[in-house]
Each structure stands twice: as structure tokens, then as C-alpha cells.
Amino acid sequence: MVRVDQAIIARLKKEGETFEILVDCNKALAYREGKIKEISEVLASKEIFADVKKGLRASEKEIKRIFKTDTFEAIADSIIKKGEIQITAEHRNTLREEKRKQIIQFIHRNAIDAKTGHPHPLQRIETLMEQAKIKIDEFHSVDAQVQEVINKLRPFIPIKLEMRELTLIVPTKYAHAVFAHVKKEIKVLKEQWQSDGSLKIIIEIPAGIQEEVEDKLNALSKGEIDITILNKK
């Protein structure tokens, strides 16, 4: 468990009642995003309060009525996932900046210029997000926010999310090295080993990283690999 003197309050207000627990700030946020699975890693105590600062415990009767259970872990799960996690302004700003950078990186890797088919540079995305006055929610995941961010960028740049399927034809002498890399780093849709030991493989990647992927594959095969776009979606 987390040390009580280092914990912060997670609070849920429901049906006119307030329920508070003590948690580790970073771990509670990670738990809410699914990055931590065990709630025991998040908690500083196993008490449910109506007001932590006053030391007032929540009514057991009200807990059971509202949560339909008296199991502490289930109640704490609801408070963390549906309630408010109190953090300092400094910590909030740090989390927001981290999430902003993650969203910019996601758009750079997964979205392209709808006119040219090329990824948008990181700096361009960042600058346009500032111009569009896009606000990032530090508590919501990248996946939950990225489509809204892209929609707000569309008046400024032609942009769309795109996945690409690539067909790779790999000569025999490079086939195993390329295959090992691809299986580890990239989503494989189909693989077909030829009778001469060469390899035909179909992969799926975000459109924004195609150049990066091609550079790596060409380095592994001394430029002898054949890469073609099979499909865009």
C-alpha cells in the first residue's frame, strides 16, 4: 500500500453523498487508464470517508445503498474511475504537457496530409494545436481525445488518419533477418515463404511511419527488398 502521508484524495459525489479515499496520485491516474490492474497498488488505506480532512467516515448504510456492495475494492474502483482525483496545479500542468506530447506524437505517426500522403511534422502539429487553442484533458486517454483534436485541426491543415497494408518481397539471404524484425515490431497480416527461401509478407502500419519502416527494412536488406502499397484504409 501507499504511505498515507504521501497520498491524495479521490472523491466521488453521488446522490447527494460524498465518498473519499486516499490514493497515490500517479498510480490512481494510471489505474484509471488501465495501465495498472491491481487496485491494491493504488490505495493508501482501506477506509471510505465522507470527509478525509475532518476524519469523518462514510455511512456504511449509505455506502451499501449507493454502491450496491460493501466490498471495499469494488467501491474504490468506482471512486477512482468515476470520481475526481485531487492533484496540485503543478502536477496537473505536468500531466497535461505529457498528454499533449503523446497526442502530437500519435498524430504524427498515425495521420497524414490528405493531399500529399505524407506525415505532418511534429513542430507543425504542435504549432497548429496552439493556433487552434486546443485544450488537452490530462485525465482522458490519448485515444479518447485524438479524434477531437484532429477535427479541430482540419480547418488549418488537410489531415486524416490512415492505415496502410504493405507487401514485402524479401530475397532469401535477408529473409530471416527481416522476418525477425517484422514479427517483433510490426503487425503481420500474412506471411508466405517461397520454395527458394525468399519471403512474401503483408504488414499493416500507421501511414505516418511508412518512411521510417521502409528505411529500417532497406537497411536490413541492403536495399534489395521490394515494398509496395497494397491497400489504404
Residue pairs with C-beta under 8 A, 6 or more apart in sequence:
1 40
1 43
1 44
1 45
2 22
2 23
2 24
2 27
2 42
2 43
2 44
3 44
4 22
4 44
4 45
6 24
6 44
7 22
7 23
7 24
7 25
7 44
7 45
8 22
8 23
8 24
8 25
8 28
8 85
8 86
8 87
9 20
9 21
9 22
9 23
9 52
9 85
9 86
10 20
10 21
10 22
10 23
10 28
10 76
10 79
10 80
10 83
10 84
10 85
10 86
11 18
11 19
11 20
11 79
11 83
11 84
11 86
12 18
12 19
12 20
12 78
12 79
12 82
12 83
12 84
13 19
13 83
14 66
15 66
17 50
17 58
17 59
17 62
17 66
18 50
18 51
18 58
19 48
19 49
19 50
19 58
19 63
19 66
19 75
19 79
19 83
20 48
20 49
20 50
20 51
20 52
20 58
20 79
21 43
21 44
21 45
21 47
21 48
21 49
21 76
21 79
21 80
22 43
22 44
22 45
22 47
22 52
23 42
23 43
23 44
23 76
23 80
23 85
24 41
24 42
24 43
24 44
25 85
25 87
25 91
27 36
27 41
27 42
28 42
28 80
28 85
29 85
29 95
29 139
30 36
31 37
31 39
31 41
31 42
31 80
31 81
32 80
32 81
32 85
32 139
33 141
36 42
39 73
39 76
39 77
39 80
40 73
42 76
42 80
43 76
46 72
47 57
48 57
48 58
48 63
48 72
48 75
48 76
48 79
49 55
49 56
49 57
49 58
50 56
50 57
50 58
50 59
60 70
63 70
63 75
64 70
67 74
67 75
67 78
69 75
85 139
87 95
92 138
95 138
95 139
96 136
96 137
96 138
98 138
99 136
99 137
99 138
99 140
99 142
99 145
100 129
100 136
102 142
103 136
103 142
103 145
103 146
103 149
104 122
104 125
104 126
104 129
105 122
106 142
106 146
107 120
107 125
107 146
107 149
107 150
107 153
107 159
107 208
108 119
108 120
108 121
108 122
108 125
108 208
109 119
109 206
109 208
109 209
110 146
110 161
110 162
110 206
110 207
110 208
111 119
111 120
111 150
111 159
111 160
111 161
111 162
111 207
111 208
112 118
112 119
112 120
112 159
112 160
112 162
112 207
112 208
113 119
113 120
113 157
113 158
113 159
114 158
114 159
114 160
115 158
117 207
119 207
119 208
119 209
119 211
120 157
120 159
120 208
124 157
125 153
128 153
128 156
128 157
129 149
129 153
131 156
132 152
132 153
132 155
132 156
134 149
134 152
134 153
136 145
136 149
137 145
147 161
150 159
150 160
150 161
153 159
161 207
162 206
162 207
162 232
162 233
163 204
163 205
163 206
163 207
163 232
163 233
164 204
164 205
164 206
164 207
164 210
164 229
164 231
164 232
164 233
165 189
165 202
165 203
165 204
165 229
165 230
165 231
165 232
165 233
166 202
166 203
166 204
166 205
166 210
166 213
166 227
166 228
166 229
166 230
167 200
167 201
167 202
167 227
167 228
167 229
167 230
168 178
168 182
168 199
168 200
168 201
168 202
168 203
168 217
168 225
168 226
168 227
169 198
169 199
169 200
169 225
169 226
170 178
170 179
170 198
170 199
170 200
170 201
170 221
170 225
170 226
171 198
171 221
171 224
171 225
172 196
172 197
172 198
174 220
174 221
174 222
174 224
174 225
175 193
175 197
175 198
175 199
177 220
177 221
178 199
178 201
178 217
178 220
178 221
178 225
179 191
179 199
179 201
181 216
181 217
181 220
182 188
182 201
182 203
182 217
186 203
186 204
186 205
186 213
187 203
187 204
187 205
188 201
188 202
188 203
189 202
189 203
189 204
190 201
190 202
191 199
191 200
191 201
191 202
192 199
192 200
192 201
193 199
193 200
194 200
202 230
203 213
205 213
207 232
214 227
217 225
217 227
218 225
